[in-house]
Amino acid sequence: MPNIIQLDPHIADLIAAGEVVERPGSVVKELVENSIDAGATAITVEIQNGGLSYIRITDNGCGIPKDQAATAFLRHATSKLRTADDLSSIGTLGFRGEALAAISAVSKIDLLTRAAGETEGISLYLEAGEVLESVPAGCPEGTTIIVRELFYNTPARLKFMKKDSAEAGFISTVVTKLALSRPDVSFKLIKDGKEDLHTPGDGKLDSAVYSVMGRDFAMSSLKCHGVWNDITVTGIVSGPTASRGNRGWQYFFVNGRSIKSTTLQAALEQAYKNRIMTGRFPACVLHIELSLSAVDVNVHPAKTEVKFMRDKDIFDAVYYAVMAALGAETGRPEVKFQSKPQADSFFKTMSAEQYKEKFSGKTSTAAQSSAVPQTGPVKKETPIPIITERAVPTVTISDSARSPFGEIRIPKPTEPQKPAAPEVAPVVNRQISPVIQPENPVVIKAPVPADPVPEPQQISFDPESDVPYFRVIGEAHKTYIIVEQTEGILLIDKHAAHERILFNKYKKDASAIISQNLLMPVIFSPRGEDADALLSNIELLESFGYDISDFGGGSIVVRSVPADIDGSDCEAALCEMAEALIEGRRLDPAELRDELLHTLACRSAIKAGDVSGQAELEAITRRVLTDPDVRYCPHGRPVAVEMSKTSIEKQFKRI
């Protein structure tokens, strides 16, 4: 066994850096959190080449005193903890005292800072964690820190970095979360000399959401507020019709800290149950405030996960707050039902005097006495004709008909009943046309079919042919095709089967992906990381039938989509493509293409719950029975499940 030795301090620093600094976005997160803890109200983040070559963080916080600037870069040096008891109630974002030491160990750093009340500041230059230069400097109150050549001394880490656009997208996501966590702080993000994000910092969550997530989401969102025991939940949630294709826009903050939590995620989605389509996800920006001692933030090196003392109360607080917001949703159209008007209601509501006035043009004595005298000639009203109701002859089929299509006789109509005489005689000299009575009944002869009506055909095949016998009995739950075979029953998942069929077609022949132009281009605003992934792979997406371009302001315009995808579904499909691009950075081109084809086939296939015709069900069944490659969907789920006739008979105790 090798001897046990104490590691060199430099190696220990590199190990610590690996726990805290995973990528440029981690550097931005740690430094911006320090700026927030310093009381800054305006923070500017500037990056170049995805942050690998240049990161600059500028704030107007309290700054660092000159005599403590070098100490800040030592391991476990912090101003936020004093005793062990402080670990049980942490109210700051940074507290470990490892961020600056870990970042400086793998980069070159310039620090310029001046504390409040001091007449001059200090400038430091560090390489690999060592201070090489320290001089007084004139600067405004606050801190500016520049990180250059990240991982320059750890090439093993550098080779695992993704493309500049991917790293820049991750930094956008980090700044987005920080901006939503603190609406009272103005954030500005500049990427390669171009402003990408700017929030007002007016303290209003609506303003931050408008700047980060776009106008459409801000205008359609619902305000959320609830109190459960000592837990307060505030924020906004999306309406049921404004759902997303993934969970990328679910932001949770606990005491101002952005976290990932399956408990909060489950509570949110449970509140939307039966209100949102399957496969769609709600969006939210929720702030949960609770006692500092009721949550442990020291369970993850990057502080992205926390541990709650009372998970059940946290779940209930979020669930009922979101339920209350959805229950108070406004803007639903009001449904009003009107009673059916009666044909003779006009005559039923008229008195005899009113009837006389209406059709004779004369005014009653009472009306004349109460009316104001008029001068000049009086215009005589045109009498309204009275039309009697004609009796409609009934049609009966002769009992002596030779077939269902035999003779149809219209018998002589009976004498129509005369309408009851009104109380006042109708208009004089008005003649009404009499009803013409046919002398003889009219006989209409329809041709008698030579053959009886054919029965619906049942599909069957020659046992010697390639296609085995099958008969599509029907469909269960608009999802599973029920197929009868010679020795059993087959249940086919139509979505999984169709998805596999399309995947095989696309993979075999790239020309099978046909693009269609949209009548109206679709404009949407994905999260920053997704937008960068899509815009940096425009040529690849063109091979899949998409035509997209940058619309400005973080939005993307879509002009063409694959012909198999509905235009209204292109936003969700592109968000899934973005996730596949982000997760498949390390795959070779062939594997990445397969991942993208999975997404395209899934979005293009028939969905569970769609209404399918008999011919469509039969075509899918025939393909499943004849194509040996259609056994599992691209995600690995089985396409069909077979129940043998013997097993069914055993269930019914027949054998």
C-alpha positions as CSV (number, residue, x, y, z in Angstrom):
1,M,0.0,0.0,0.0
2,P,1.4,3.5,-0.9
3,N,2.4,5.8,2.0
4,I,-0.2,8.3,3.2
5,I,1.0,11.9,2.7
6,Q,-0.5,15.3,2.9
7,L,-1.3,16.8,-0.4
8,D,0.5,19.8,-1.7
9,P,-1.6,23.0,-1.1
10,H,-1.8,23.8,-4.8
11,I,-3.2,20.3,-5.5
12,A,-5.7,20.7,-2.6
13,D,-6.8,24.1,-4.1
14,L,-7.3,22.5,-7.5
15,I,-9.5,19.8,-5.9
16,A,-11.5,22.4,-4.1
17,A,-11.8,24.4,-7.3
18,G,-13.2,21.3,-9.0
19,E,-16.0,21.1,-6.5
20,V,-17.0,24.8,-6.8
21,V,-15.9,25.8,-10.4
22,E,-17.4,23.4,-12.9
23,R,-17.6,25.8,-15.8
24,P,-17.7,29.6,-16.5
25,G,-21.3,29.8,-15.3
26,S,-20.2,28.6,-11.9
27,V,-17.7,31.5,-11.7
28,V,-20.4,34.0,-12.6
29,K,-22.8,32.6,-10.0
30,E,-20.3,32.7,-7.1
31,L,-19.1,36.2,-7.9
32,V,-22.6,37.7,-8.4
33,E,-23.8,36.1,-5.2
34,N,-20.9,37.9,-3.4
35,S,-22.0,41.2,-5.0
36,I,-25.6,40.7,-3.8
37,D,-24.3,39.9,-0.3
38,A,-22.3,43.1,-0.4
39,G,-25.5,45.1,-0.8
40,A,-25.1,46.0,-4.5
41,T,-28.2,47.5,-6.2
42,A,-26.6,47.4,-9.7
43,I,-24.5,44.5,-11.1
44,T,-23.0,44.2,-14.6
45,V,-21.8,40.9,-16.0
46,E,-19.7,41.0,-19.1
47,I,-18.3,37.9,-20.8
48,Q,-16.3,37.0,-24.0
49,N,-16.0,33.6,-25.7
50,G,-18.5,32.0,-23.4
51,G,-16.6,33.2,-20.3
52,L,-13.5,31.0,-20.9
53,S,-11.3,33.9,-21.9
54,Y,-12.9,36.9,-20.1
55,I,-15.4,37.4,-17.3
56,R,-16.0,40.8,-15.6
57,I,-18.3,41.5,-12.7
58,T,-18.9,45.1,-11.6
59,D,-21.1,46.1,-8.6
60,N,-21.8,49.1,-6.5
61,G,-21.7,47.2,-3.2
62,C,-19.8,48.0,0.0
63,G,-16.5,47.0,-1.4
64,I,-13.5,45.3,0.4
65,P,-11.2,47.2,2.8
66,K,-7.6,47.6,1.5
67,D,-6.1,45.6,4.3
68,Q,-8.5,42.6,3.7
69,A,-8.4,42.3,0.0
70,A,-5.6,39.7,-0.1
71,T,-7.2,37.8,2.7
72,A,-10.4,37.3,0.8
73,F,-8.5,35.0,-1.6
74,L,-7.4,32.5,1.1
75,R,-9.3,29.3,1.6
76,H,-12.2,29.4,4.1
77,A,-11.9,33.2,4.4
78,T,-15.4,34.8,4.8
79,S,-17.1,37.7,6.5
80,K,-20.4,35.9,6.8
81,L,-19.7,33.3,9.5
82,R,-18.3,33.6,13.0
83,T,-19.4,30.6,15.0
84,A,-20.6,27.1,14.4
85,D,-24.1,28.1,15.4
86,D,-24.2,30.4,12.4
87,L,-24.4,27.3,10.1
88,S,-27.9,26.5,11.4
89,S,-29.3,29.8,10.2
90,I,-27.6,31.0,7.0
91,G,-29.2,34.1,5.5
92,T,-26.5,34.9,2.9
93,L,-25.9,33.4,-0.6
94,G,-22.2,32.9,-0.1
95,F,-20.8,31.7,3.2
96,R,-18.2,28.9,2.6
97,G,-15.3,31.2,2.0
98,E,-14.1,29.0,-0.9
99,A,-15.4,30.8,-4.0
100,L,-12.6,33.4,-4.5
101,A,-9.9,30.9,-3.5
102,A,-11.2,28.2,-5.9
103,I,-11.6,30.6,-8.8
104,S,-8.2,32.2,-8.4
105,A,-6.5,28.7,-8.3
106,V,-7.5,28.0,-11.9
107,S,-7.4,31.4,-13.5
108,K,-5.8,34.9,-13.7
109,I,-7.6,37.6,-11.7
110,D,-7.6,41.3,-11.6
111,L,-9.4,42.9,-8.5
112,L,-10.3,46.6,-8.2
113,T,-12.2,47.6,-5.1
114,R,-12.9,50.4,-2.7
115,A,-14.8,50.2,0.6
116,A,-17.3,52.7,1.6
117,G,-15.7,55.6,3.5
118,E,-12.2,55.1,2.1
119,T,-10.5,57.7,0.0
120,E,-8.7,55.2,-2.3
121,G,-9.1,51.6,-3.3
122,I,-6.7,48.8,-4.1
123,S,-5.8,46.8,-7.2
124,L,-4.6,43.1,-7.0
125,Y,-3.3,40.8,-9.6
126,L,-3.3,37.0,-9.0
127,E,-2.2,33.9,-10.9
128,A,-3.0,30.4,-9.7
129,G,-4.1,31.8,-6.3
130,E,-1.0,33.8,-5.6
131,V,-1.0,37.6,-5.3
132,L,1.7,38.9,-7.7
133,E,0.8,42.6,-7.5
134,S,-0.9,44.9,-5.0
135,V,-1.1,48.6,-5.5
136,P,-3.3,51.5,-4.4
137,A,-5.8,52.6,-7.1
138,G,-8.5,55.2,-7.6
139,C,-11.9,53.7,-8.3
140,P,-15.6,54.2,-7.3
141,E,-17.1,52.5,-4.3
142,G,-17.8,48.8,-5.0
143,T,-15.9,46.0,-6.6
144,T,-14.8,45.0,-10.1
145,I,-13.3,41.6,-10.6
146,I,-12.0,40.3,-13.9
147,V,-11.3,36.5,-14.5
148,R,-9.1,35.7,-17.5
149,E,-8.0,32.4,-19.0
150,L,-10.2,30.1,-16.9
151,F,-8.6,26.6,-16.5
152,Y,-5.4,27.7,-18.1
153,N,-3.4,25.5,-15.7
154,T,-5.8,22.6,-15.8
155,P,-6.0,21.5,-19.4
156,A,-7.8,18.3,-18.3
157,R,-10.8,20.4,-17.2
158,L,-10.6,22.7,-20.2
159,K,-11.1,19.9,-22.8
160,F,-14.5,19.1,-21.2
161,M,-15.8,22.6,-21.8
162,K,-18.6,22.9,-24.4
163,K,-18.8,25.4,-27.3
164,D,-18.7,29.1,-26.5
165,S,-22.3,29.5,-27.3
166,A,-23.3,26.7,-24.9
167,E,-21.3,28.1,-22.1
168,A,-22.7,31.6,-22.8
169,G,-26.2,30.2,-22.7
170,F,-25.6,28.6,-19.3
171,I,-24.3,32.0,-18.0
172,S,-27.5,33.6,-19.3
173,T,-29.5,31.0,-17.3
174,V,-27.5,31.8,-14.2
175,V,-28.0,35.6,-14.5
176,T,-31.7,35.0,-15.3
177,K,-32.2,33.1,-12.0
178,L,-30.3,35.7,-10.1
179,A,-32.4,38.5,-11.6
180,L,-35.6,36.8,-10.8
181,S,-34.4,36.1,-7.2
182,R,-33.7,39.8,-6.6
183,P,-36.1,42.2,-8.4
184,D,-34.6,45.0,-6.3
185,V,-31.2,44.7,-8.0
186,S,-30.6,45.9,-11.6
187,F,-28.8,43.2,-13.6
188,K,-27.1,43.8,-16.9
189,L,-25.5,41.0,-19.0
190,I,-23.2,41.8,-21.9
191,K,-22.1,39.0,-24.2
192,D,-19.3,39.7,-26.7
193,G,-20.0,43.4,-26.6
194,K,-23.8,43.0,-27.1
195,E,-26.3,43.7,-24.3
196,D,-28.3,40.5,-23.8
197,L,-30.3,41.3,-20.6
198,H,-31.1,44.3,-18.5
199,T,-33.6,44.5,-15.6
200,P,-34.8,47.7,-14.0
201,G,-34.2,46.8,-10.4
202,D,-37.3,48.6,-9.2
203,G,-38.2,45.9,-6.7
204,K,-41.2,44.7,-8.7
205,L,-41.3,41.0,-9.6
206,D,-43.5,41.8,-12.6
207,S,-40.8,44.1,-14.0
208,A,-38.1,41.5,-13.7
209,V,-40.3,38.8,-15.3
210,Y,-41.2,41.1,-18.2
211,S,-37.5,41.8,-18.8
212,V,-36.3,38.2,-18.5
213,M,-39.2,36.0,-19.7
214,G,-40.9,38.3,-22.2
215,R,-44.1,40.3,-22.6
216,D,-46.3,37.4,-23.6
217,F,-45.6,35.4,-20.4
218,A,-45.8,38.5,-18.2
219,M,-49.2,39.5,-19.5
220,S,-50.7,36.0,-19.3
221,S,-49.3,35.0,-15.9
222,L,-51.3,34.7,-12.7
223,K,-50.2,36.3,-9.4
224,C,-49.7,33.8,-6.6
225,H,-49.8,34.4,-2.8
226,G,-50.3,32.0,0.1
227,V,-49.4,31.4,3.7
228,W,-49.3,28.0,5.3
229,N,-48.2,27.9,8.9
230,D,-45.0,30.0,8.9
231,I,-44.3,29.5,5.2
232,T,-45.1,32.3,2.7
233,V,-45.3,31.7,-1.0
234,T,-45.4,34.6,-3.5
235,G,-44.8,34.9,-7.2
236,I,-46.4,34.2,-10.5
237,V,-47.5,31.1,-12.4
238,S,-48.6,30.5,-15.9
239,G,-52.2,30.0,-16.9
240,P,-53.3,26.5,-17.9
241,T,-53.3,27.5,-21.6
242,A,-49.8,29.1,-21.5
243,S,-48.0,25.8,-20.7
244,R,-44.5,24.9,-21.9
245,G,-43.0,21.9,-23.6
246,N,-40.5,21.4,-20.8
247,R,-39.7,22.5,-17.2
248,G,-37.1,25.1,-18.3
249,W,-39.2,28.0,-17.0
250,Q,-39.9,26.6,-13.5
251,Y,-37.9,28.9,-11.1
252,F,-38.0,28.2,-7.3
253,F,-36.3,30.5,-4.7
254,V,-36.1,29.6,-1.0
255,N,-35.1,32.7,1.1
256,G,-33.8,34.3,-2.1
257,R,-31.7,31.4,-3.1
258,S,-32.3,29.7,-6.5
259,I,-32.7,25.9,-5.9
260,K,-33.7,22.7,-7.6
261,S,-36.3,20.7,-5.6
262,T,-38.4,17.7,-6.7
263,T,-40.8,18.5,-3.8
264,L,-41.6,22.0,-5.1
265,Q,-41.8,20.7,-8.6
266,A,-44.2,18.0,-7.7
267,A,-46.4,20.4,-5.7
268,L,-46.6,22.8,-8.6
269,E,-47.5,20.1,-11.2
270,Q,-50.0,18.5,-8.8
271,A,-51.9,21.8,-8.6
272,Y,-52.2,21.8,-12.4
273,K,-53.5,18.2,-12.6
274,N,-56.6,17.9,-14.9
275,R,-56.0,21.5,-16.0
276,I,-53.1,21.1,-18.4
277,M,-52.5,18.8,-21.4
278,T,-50.4,15.7,-20.9
279,G,-46.8,16.3,-21.9
280,R,-47.0,20.0,-21.1
281,F,-45.6,21.7,-18.0
282,P,-46.5,24.9,-16.1
283,A,-44.1,27.8,-15.8
284,C,-43.6,29.7,-12.5
285,V,-41.5,32.1,-10.5
286,L,-42.1,31.2,-6.9
287,H,-40.5,32.7,-3.8
288,I,-40.8,30.6,-0.6
289,E,-39.9,32.4,2.6
290,L,-39.5,30.4,5.8
291,S,-37.4,30.3,8.9
292,L,-33.7,30.1,8.3
293,S,-33.4,27.3,10.8
294,A,-36.0,25.2,8.9
295,V,-33.9,24.7,5.8
296,D,-30.3,23.4,5.4
297,V,-28.5,25.0,2.5
298,N,-25.1,23.4,3.3
299,V,-25.9,20.0,1.6
300,H,-24.4,20.7,-1.9
301,P,-21.1,22.1,-2.8
302,A,-22.6,24.4,-5.4
303,K,-25.6,25.3,-3.1
304,T,-28.1,24.4,-5.7
305,E,-30.0,22.0,-3.5
306,V,-31.4,22.4,0.0
307,K,-32.9,20.1,2.6
308,F,-36.2,21.0,4.3
309,M,-37.0,20.2,7.8
310,R,-40.8,19.8,7.0
311,D,-41.2,18.6,3.4
312,K,-45.0,18.0,3.8
313,D,-45.6,21.6,4.9
314,I,-43.5,22.9,2.0
315,F,-45.5,20.8,-0.5
316,D,-48.8,22.0,1.0
317,A,-47.8,25.6,1.0
318,V,-46.9,25.6,-2.7
319,Y,-49.8,23.4,-3.7
320,Y,-52.5,25.5,-2.1
321,A,-51.0,28.8,-3.1
322,V,-51.0,27.7,-6.8
323,M,-54.5,26.2,-6.5
324,A,-55.7,29.5,-5.2
325,A,-54.1,31.4,-8.1
326,L,-55.7,29.1,-10.6
327,G,-59.1,29.3,-8.9
328,A,-59.0,33.1,-9.1
329,E,-58.2,33.1,-12.8
330,T,-60.2,35.7,-14.7
331,G,-60.9,36.3,-18.3
332,R,-63.2,33.3,-18.8
333,P,-66.0,34.0,-21.3
334,E,-69.4,34.3,-19.6
335,V,-72.0,31.8,-20.9
336,K,-75.6,33.1,-21.1
337,F,-78.5,31.0,-22.2
338,Q,-81.6,32.5,-23.8
339,S,-85.0,31.0,-23.7
340,K,-86.4,29.8,-27.0
341,P,-88.8,32.4,-28.5
342,Q,-92.3,31.1,-29.1
343,A,-93.8,31.5,-32.6
344,D,-97.2,32.8,-31.4
345,S,-95.9,34.9,-28.4
346,F,-96.6,38.1,-30.4
347,F,-100.3,37.3,-30.6
348,K,-100.6,35.9,-27.1
349,T,-99.3,39.1,-25.5
350,M,-101.7,41.4,-27.5
351,S,-105.0,42.5,-26.3
352,A,-108.0,43.0,-28.5
353,E,-107.5,46.8,-28.5
354,Q,-103.8,46.5,-29.4
355,Y,-104.7,44.0,-32.2
356,K,-107.1,46.5,-33.6
357,E,-104.6,49.3,-33.5
358,K,-101.9,47.3,-35.1
359,F,-103.8,46.0,-38.1
360,S,-106.5,48.6,-38.7
361,G,-104.4,51.8,-38.4
362,K,-106.9,53.2,-35.8
363,T,-106.0,54.4,-32.3
364,S,-108.1,53.4,-29.3
365,T,-110.2,56.0,-27.5
366,A,-108.0,55.8,-24.4
367,A,-104.9,56.2,-26.5
368,Q,-106.4,59.2,-28.3
369,S,-107.4,60.9,-25.1
370,S,-103.9,60.6,-23.7
371,A,-102.0,61.4,-26.8
372,V,-100.6,64.8,-27.5
373,P,-102.5,66.6,-30.3
374,Q,-100.6,66.6,-33.5
375,T,-100.8,69.1,-36.3
376,G,-100.7,68.3,-40.0
377,P,-101.9,65.2,-41.8
378,V,-101.6,61.9,-40.1
379,K,-99.9,59.1,-42.1
380,K,-102.0,56.0,-42.3
381,E,-100.2,52.7,-41.3
382,T,-100.0,50.0,-43.9
383,P,-102.0,47.0,-42.7
384,I,-99.9,43.8,-42.0
385,P,-101.3,40.7,-43.8
386,I,-102.4,37.7,-41.8
387,I,-101.2,34.4,-43.1
388,T,-103.0,31.3,-42.0
389,E,-101.0,28.2,-41.1
390,R,-101.2,25.4,-43.7
391,A,-101.5,21.8,-42.7
392,V,-98.4,19.8,-43.5
393,P,-99.3,16.4,-45.1
394,T,-97.6,13.5,-43.4
395,V,-95.7,10.8,-45.4
396,T,-96.3,7.2,-44.6
397,I,-94.9,4.0,-46.1
398,S,-97.3,1.5,-47.6
399,D,-97.6,-1.8,-45.7
400,S,-97.6,-3.5,-49.0
401,A,-94.2,-2.3,-50.0
402,R,-92.2,-5.0,-51.6
403,S,-88.9,-4.1,-50.0
404,P,-87.4,-1.4,-47.8
405,F,-87.2,0.6,-51.0
406,G,-90.7,-0.1,-52.2
407,E,-93.5,2.4,-53.1
408,I,-93.9,5.5,-51.0
409,R,-97.5,6.9,-51.0
410,I,-98.5,10.4,-50.0
411,P,-102.2,10.1,-49.1
412,K,-104.7,12.8,-49.7
413,P,-104.4,15.3,-47.0
414,T,-107.3,15.8,-44.6
415,E,-109.3,18.9,-44.4
416,P,-107.2,21.5,-42.4
417,Q,-108.7,22.9,-39.3
418,K,-109.8,26.5,-39.5
419,P,-108.1,28.8,-37.1
420,A,-110.1,30.2,-34.3
421,A,-111.7,33.5,-35.1
422,P,-110.1,36.4,-33.3
423,E,-112.0,38.7,-31.0
424,V,-111.8,41.5,-33.6
425,A,-112.5,40.8,-37.3
426,P,-109.5,40.8,-39.6
427,V,-108.8,43.5,-42.1
428,V,-111.6,43.9,-44.6
429,N,-111.1,43.1,-48.3
430,R,-108.1,40.9,-47.5
431,Q,-108.5,37.6,-49.4
432,I,-106.5,34.6,-48.5
433,S,-105.5,32.0,-51.1
434,P,-107.2,28.7,-50.4
435,V,-105.1,25.5,-49.9
436,I,-105.0,23.5,-53.1
437,Q,-106.0,19.9,-52.4
438,P,-104.6,17.2,-54.7
439,E,-107.3,15.0,-56.3
440,N,-105.2,11.8,-56.3
441,P,-102.3,10.7,-54.2
442,V,-98.9,11.0,-55.7
443,V,-97.0,7.7,-56.0
444,I,-93.1,7.8,-56.0
445,K,-91.4,4.6,-57.1
446,A,-87.8,4.1,-56.0
447,P,-85.7,1.5,-57.8
448,V,-85.4,-1.8,-56.0
449,P,-81.8,-2.8,-55.4
450,A,-80.9,-6.1,-57.1
451,D,-78.8,-7.2,-54.2
452,P,-79.2,-6.8,-50.5
453,V,-77.0,-4.2,-48.6
454,P,-73.5,-5.7,-48.2
455,E,-72.2,-6.4,-44.8
456,P,-69.0,-4.6,-43.6
457,Q,-65.9,-6.5,-44.8
458,Q,-63.6,-8.2,-42.3
459,I,-60.0,-8.1,-43.0
460,S,-58.3,-11.5,-43.4
461,F,-55.3,-12.7,-45.2
462,D,-54.1,-15.9,-46.7
463,P,-52.1,-17.9,-44.2
464,E,-49.4,-18.4,-46.9
465,S,-48.9,-14.7,-47.5
466,D,-46.4,-12.5,-45.6
467,V,-49.1,-10.8,-43.6
468,P,-50.6,-12.9,-40.9
469,Y,-54.4,-12.9,-40.2
470,F,-55.6,-10.1,-38.1
471,R,-58.8,-8.1,-37.5
472,V,-58.8,-4.7,-35.9
473,I,-61.6,-4.9,-33.3
474,G,-61.3,-1.4,-32.2
475,E,-59.4,1.0,-30.0
476,A,-59.2,1.4,-26.2
477,H,-58.9,4.8,-24.6
478,K,-58.0,6.3,-28.0
479,T,-54.5,4.9,-27.4
480,Y,-54.3,1.1,-27.7
481,I,-55.3,-0.7,-30.9
482,I,-57.1,-4.0,-30.1
483,V,-56.2,-6.7,-32.7
484,E,-57.7,-10.2,-33.0
485,Q,-55.3,-12.9,-34.2
486,T,-55.6,-16.6,-34.8
487,E,-54.3,-17.5,-31.4
488,G,-54.7,-14.4,-29.2
489,I,-55.2,-10.7,-28.9
490,L,-52.7,-8.0,-29.6
491,L,-52.6,-4.5,-27.9
492,I,-50.7,-2.0,-29.9
493,D,-49.6,1.4,-28.5
494,K,-50.4,3.5,-31.6
495,H,-48.1,6.4,-30.6
496,A,-45.1,4.2,-29.9
497,A,-45.6,2.3,-33.1
498,H,-46.0,5.3,-35.3
499,E,-43.1,7.0,-33.6
500,R,-40.8,4.1,-34.5
501,I,-42.1,3.9,-38.0
502,L,-41.3,7.6,-38.6
503,F,-37.9,7.3,-36.9
504,N,-37.0,4.4,-39.2
505,K,-38.2,6.4,-42.2
506,Y,-36.2,9.6,-41.3
507,K,-33.1,7.7,-40.4
508,K,-33.1,5.6,-43.6
509,D,-33.8,8.6,-45.9
510,A,-33.0,12.2,-44.9
511,S,-35.1,13.4,-47.9
512,A,-38.2,12.0,-46.2
513,I,-38.1,15.1,-43.9
514,I,-40.1,17.6,-45.9
515,S,-40.2,21.2,-44.9
516,Q,-43.4,23.4,-45.1
517,N,-43.6,27.2,-44.9
518,L,-45.8,28.6,-42.2
519,L,-48.5,31.0,-43.3
520,M,-47.7,33.2,-40.3
521,P,-44.2,33.0,-38.8
522,V,-44.1,31.9,-35.1
523,I,-42.2,34.1,-32.7
524,F,-41.3,32.8,-29.2
525,S,-38.8,33.6,-26.5
526,P,-37.0,30.5,-25.1
527,R,-34.7,30.6,-22.1
528,G,-31.2,32.0,-22.9
529,E,-29.5,28.6,-22.9
530,D,-32.1,27.1,-25.3
531,A,-31.9,30.1,-27.6
532,D,-28.1,29.9,-27.9
533,A,-28.3,26.2,-28.6
534,L,-30.8,26.7,-31.4
535,L,-29.2,29.7,-33.0
536,S,-25.7,28.1,-33.0
537,N,-27.1,25.0,-34.9
538,I,-29.2,26.7,-37.6
539,E,-27.7,24.7,-40.4
540,L,-28.3,21.4,-38.6
541,L,-31.9,22.4,-37.9
542,E,-32.4,23.2,-41.6
543,S,-31.7,19.5,-42.4
544,F,-34.6,18.7,-40.1
545,G,-37.0,21.0,-41.9
546,Y,-36.8,24.1,-39.6
547,D,-36.1,27.6,-40.8
548,I,-35.3,29.8,-37.8
549,S,-33.4,33.0,-37.2
550,D,-32.7,35.5,-34.4
551,F,-35.6,38.0,-34.0
552,G,-33.8,40.1,-31.4
553,G,-34.5,40.7,-27.8
554,G,-34.0,37.0,-26.9
555,S,-36.7,35.9,-29.4
556,I,-36.6,33.4,-32.2
557,V,-38.7,33.6,-35.4
558,V,-39.7,30.3,-37.1
559,R,-40.7,30.4,-40.8
560,S,-40.7,26.7,-41.7
561,V,-41.3,23.4,-39.8
562,P,-41.3,19.8,-40.8
563,A,-44.4,18.8,-42.7
564,D,-45.3,16.2,-40.1
565,I,-45.4,18.7,-37.3
566,D,-48.3,21.1,-36.6
567,G,-47.3,24.7,-36.7
568,S,-48.8,25.4,-33.3
569,D,-46.5,22.7,-31.9
570,C,-43.3,24.1,-33.2
571,E,-42.3,26.0,-30.1
572,A,-42.5,22.9,-27.9
573,A,-40.7,20.8,-30.5
574,L,-37.9,23.3,-30.8
575,C,-37.5,23.5,-27.0
576,E,-37.1,19.7,-27.0
577,M,-34.6,20.0,-29.8
578,A,-32.7,22.6,-27.8
579,E,-32.5,20.2,-24.8
580,A,-31.2,17.4,-27.1
581,L,-28.6,19.8,-28.4
582,I,-27.5,20.8,-25.0
583,E,-27.4,17.3,-23.6
584,G,-25.8,15.8,-26.7
585,R,-22.7,18.1,-26.9
586,R,-20.4,15.2,-26.2
587,L,-22.0,12.8,-28.7
588,D,-20.5,12.2,-32.1
589,P,-22.5,13.6,-35.1
590,A,-24.3,10.3,-35.8
591,E,-25.5,9.9,-32.2
592,L,-26.5,13.5,-32.0
593,R,-28.5,13.1,-35.2
594,D,-30.3,10.1,-33.7
595,E,-31.2,12.1,-30.6
596,L,-32.7,14.8,-32.7
597,L,-34.6,12.3,-34.9
598,H,-36.1,10.9,-31.7
599,T,-37.5,14.3,-30.9
600,L,-38.8,14.9,-34.4
601,A,-40.4,11.4,-34.6
602,C,-42.0,11.8,-31.2
603,R,-43.5,15.2,-32.1
604,S,-44.7,14.0,-35.5
605,A,-46.3,10.8,-34.4
606,I,-50.0,10.2,-33.6
607,K,-50.6,11.2,-30.0
608,A,-52.4,9.2,-27.4
609,G,-55.9,10.5,-27.3
610,D,-56.1,11.5,-30.9
611,V,-59.0,10.2,-32.9
612,S,-57.9,7.7,-35.5
613,G,-59.8,6.2,-38.4
614,Q,-60.2,2.5,-39.2
615,A,-57.8,2.7,-42.1
616,E,-55.2,4.4,-40.0
617,L,-55.4,1.8,-37.3
618,E,-55.2,-1.0,-39.9
619,A,-52.1,0.5,-41.6
620,I,-50.2,0.8,-38.2
621,T,-51.2,-2.8,-37.3
622,R,-50.1,-4.2,-40.7
623,R,-46.7,-2.4,-40.3
624,V,-46.2,-3.8,-36.8
625,L,-47.0,-7.3,-37.9
626,T,-44.7,-7.2,-41.0
627,D,-41.8,-5.0,-40.0
628,P,-39.4,-6.7,-37.6
629,D,-37.8,-3.3,-36.8
630,V,-41.0,-2.0,-35.3
631,R,-40.8,-3.6,-31.9
632,Y,-39.8,-0.8,-29.6
633,C,-40.2,2.9,-29.8
634,P,-36.9,5.0,-30.1
635,H,-37.1,5.5,-26.3
636,G,-37.2,1.8,-25.6
637,R,-40.8,1.3,-24.7
638,P,-42.5,-1.8,-26.2
639,V,-44.8,-1.2,-29.1
640,A,-47.2,-4.2,-28.6
641,V,-48.3,-6.6,-25.9
642,E,-49.7,-10.0,-26.8
643,M,-52.3,-12.0,-24.8
644,S,-52.6,-15.6,-26.0
645,K,-55.9,-17.3,-26.4
646,T,-54.8,-19.9,-23.8
647,S,-54.1,-17.3,-21.1
648,I,-57.5,-15.6,-21.7
649,E,-59.3,-18.9,-21.4
650,K,-57.4,-19.6,-18.2
651,Q,-58.6,-16.3,-16.8
652,F,-62.2,-17.3,-17.5
653,K,-61.7,-20.9,-16.1
654,R,-62.4,-22.4,-19.5
655,I,-59.4,-24.7,-19.3
